[in-house]
Amino acid sequence: MPVDLIRIVSRDSPMALAQVERVRAELATLHPGTETTVLPVKTTGDKWMGDLSQVEGKGAFTKEVDAALLAGEADLAVHCVKDIPADRPLPAGTMFAAFLKRDDIRDALIHPGGLTLDQLPAGTRIGTSSVRRIAQLAASHPHLECVPIRGNANRRMEKLANGDADALLLAVAGLERIGRTDVITEILSTETMMPPIGAGVLALQCREGDTELIDTVSPLGDPDAYRETQAERMLLHVLQGHCNSPIAGFARVERGGELSLRACVFSADGKTVLNAHEWAGRLDPATLGTSVAVALLRQGARDVIDSIAH
């Protein structure tokens, strides 16, 4: 029997709450009799506008959400997989109940003048605090300047309008979730801008012992998203990447069911780019993630990652 009431905890940003609404809508379709309520929490990462490495890195976006789950104040947490640290395990007593069908994994350029990335003149200030984006731009478009910009997507667009930057890079999926695809100037291919690990995937996290809840929400999970996420998170775990590590990559389940994983490790200045791309064959997703990570480590990824302060 599905549970009668599910209390969902989430970050309180507009994008996070839009993600919760997607989960609520899918749950309502699957279990019309199940009620849902939302507990929004403000996380350290949302309050802090400086360098994330000074406040536990990516964990700054999940700590308060995890605490509400563990304290029994909520039953289910909705996270962006890309915000969940992979260099340490989930909090003891919690687990992933489902990974939802994957959204667009690509990045978008927003330029008020309508120019594409390749058309931007030297010295154009790109607003982004993502080390992944900064390193890739340094490698491919060294004539552009990156300026730090934090906050939710709406806040960043306000800063762009105020002249704090000349252009922005934002995730396509995020702009879709808040209904602002109208601002997109160009959607960048994954060859131009490789996505972060876990891009476009929402994870449902719950307490391990809540078997009725797990049975209720697990059918929302997408098998392809599960396989892709397992491979990507194992890659990051083996590399022991931290929030200042420019690591990018994505797994893909092809139509025939074959799984591949492509990943890159960059130096902060973009001068070193390590590449690996493998097909799973008979390997399970976690083994594929390990194999690609080992291929990168053979090329010197450990030294590149350890050379960046965090």
Protein Blocks (a to p, Z undefined) as FASTA:
>chain_A
ZZfbdcddddfbfklmmmmmmmmmmmmmmmmmbccdddddddfklmpmcdfklnopjmlm
mmmmmmmmmnopafbdcddfklpcfkbccdehiacfbdcddddfbdcdddfklpafklpc
ghiacddfbfklmmmmmmmmmmbccdddeddfklmmmmmmnopafbdcddfklmmmnopa
mmpmbdcdfklmccdehihiacddddfklmmlmmmmmmmpcfklmmmmmmmmmmmmmnop
afklccdddddddfkopacdddddddfklmaccdddddfklacfklmmmmmmmmmmmnop
mmmmmmpcZZ
